[in-house]
């Protein structure tokens, strides 16, 4: 396998073992993508809308 194939293989195995691709990331009842979005929204500064 070339280096890229080895890296992709590692990533697939790692994400499966950690469980980040399951429907309930860390038992929170939501997938990783939604958890990440909510996390990023929480880090952002509050908007001043409406002005």
C-alpha positions as CSV (number, residue, x, y, z in Angstrom):
1,X,0.0,0.0,0.0
2,X,1.1,3.5,-0.6
3,X,1.3,6.1,2.2
4,X,-2.1,7.6,1.5
5,X,-3.8,4.2,1.5
6,X,-2.1,3.3,4.8
7,X,-3.2,6.6,6.4
8,X,-6.8,6.1,5.2
9,X,-6.8,2.6,6.5
10,X,-5.6,3.8,9.9
11,X,-8.2,6.6,10.0
12,X,-11.0,4.1,9.3
13,X,-9.9,1.7,12.0
14,X,-9.3,4.5,14.5
15,X,-12.7,6.2,14.0
16,X,-14.5,2.8,14.2
17,X,-12.8,1.8,17.5
18,X,-13.2,5.2,19.1
19,X,-16.9,5.3,18.0
20,X,-17.0,8.7,16.4
21,X,-19.1,7.5,13.5
22,X,-21.8,6.0,15.6
23,X,-25.2,7.7,15.9
24,X,-24.6,8.7,19.5
25,X,-21.2,10.3,20.0
26,X,-20.0,10.0,23.6
27,X,-23.5,8.9,24.6
28,X,-24.9,12.4,24.0
29,X,-27.7,11.1,21.7
30,X,-26.3,13.0,18.6
31,X,-23.8,12.2,15.9
32,X,-20.3,13.7,15.9
33,X,-21.1,16.2,13.2
34,X,-23.9,17.7,15.2
35,X,-21.8,17.7,18.4
36,X,-19.0,19.4,16.6
37,X,-21.3,22.1,15.1
38,X,-22.8,22.8,18.5
39,X,-19.3,23.0,20.1
40,X,-18.1,25.5,17.4
41,X,-21.3,27.6,17.8
42,X,-20.6,27.7,21.6
43,X,-17.1,29.0,21.0
44,X,-18.1,31.8,18.6
45,X,-18.7,35.3,20.0
46,X,-22.3,36.2,20.4
47,X,-23.7,38.1,17.4
48,X,-25.2,41.5,17.8
49,X,-28.2,40.8,15.6
50,X,-30.5,42.6,15.4
51,X,-28.2,45.7,15.7
